[in-house]
Amino acid sequence: MPAKSGIQKLKIILDSVSRFACTELQIFIKNIPMKEEQAGLYIHIPFCLSKCGYCSFYSIKSVDLIPEYIAALKKEIKHYRNVFSSFDTIYIGGGTPSLLSTGQIDDLFSTINKYFDIDRKAEITIEVNPGDVSLEYLQALRKSGINRLNIGIQSFDDKILRFLERRHSSKEAIAAIKAAKAAGFDNLGVDLIYGVHGLGIKSWKNTLQKAVSFAPEHISCYQLSLDDRTPLYKKYSSEGWKLPDENTELKLFFTTADVLENAGYLHYEVSNFARLDKFKSRHNQKYWQHVPYLGLGPAAHSFLGNKRWWNKATVKTYLNEIAAGKMPVEDMENLSTDQLQLEALFLGLRTKAGINLKRYKTRYGIDLLVDKKTIIDALIKNKLVELKNGFLRPTRAGMAVADSLALI
Ligand code: SF4
């Protein structure tokens, strides 16, 4: 569905941080050169009943604040009514969005629908924790228009789940997948973690095969990384355990790609696999392609034109700012063309599709094949990237070292 009144309505500049103190969002329409693209909406739910041992994301346990938080989100949604006009993806992430009641979710959707046009074919995703979801709950989510479910399974092995300090069991993980299917979700994603102490390549293969046996439409596989503030980091340090070395990392990466590709999945981004093209996460692709997005809630980031801005990080400061009639924005940055093109290179080379060279040149003014000729030739020679149909794309070996490729 086209935007209400065209790209002009989408062009804003949040002039300076001090202006965010105003009761109304300060909007300055300027000529930001950008294509008219449908924006994505992200809503952050920063509550978790307990903290997983490896998690460094901000979340709090005070679920009694959820009603106040929903009311604040509704005000934040309203603030942006003249900035963004329509969305074709909505992603409710966390934290643990499945701590919201279906009534609270419906309440959010009615506010979103009141102020924005939501594409008839919008991809609407919610992340859920396996321990929270009954068949009735999932049926109600489906009824409220959510058409994509992402379940934080992480492992089918109770020992690993306990090690990671997840609060669900493998039995609950399987029950959640079955209930999601029974509730009519036909776009189901599962998240898995590898590189965990005690989870060798063989057990990881079993985990993948178990996931494949349920034929989810999407599988995300993340390698465990440990922030030094997390309890699991401290445990690793005190026990003298190590995260996988580079060779093991590569083996795990190739094993993942082998098992899932053999099962028919498309390896479309370093950590992401989809059963068919149409099941690739449309929302996440916006982040990778510099398509505008609005993020609501503490620490949520937004992007439009060449501006990126982000909210204050804690629930308390977020609620206080909204209660005082202010925008909860922490800061913003104007991304230079150099920064944008570097980001596009970094994100593009993490995807199988790679970088559309013509689009890249039009958008960032750089002809990669001329500007980076020597290094691209060397990468092609080493079979890390290839040129195909106007795209510069990583090979599978290139995807395994995608983050270094972008340093070209
Ligand atoms: S449920 Fe997710 S966000 Fe919450 S503590 Fe665990 S990993 Fe972190």
Boltz pocket constraint, residues with backbone or C-beta under 6 A from the ligand:
constraints:
  - pocket:
      binder: B
      contacts: [[A, 47], [A, 48], [A, 50], [A, 51], [A, 52], [A, 55], [A, 56], [A, 57], [A, 58], [A, 59], [A, 94], [A, 95], [A, 96], [A, 129]]
      max_distance: 6.0
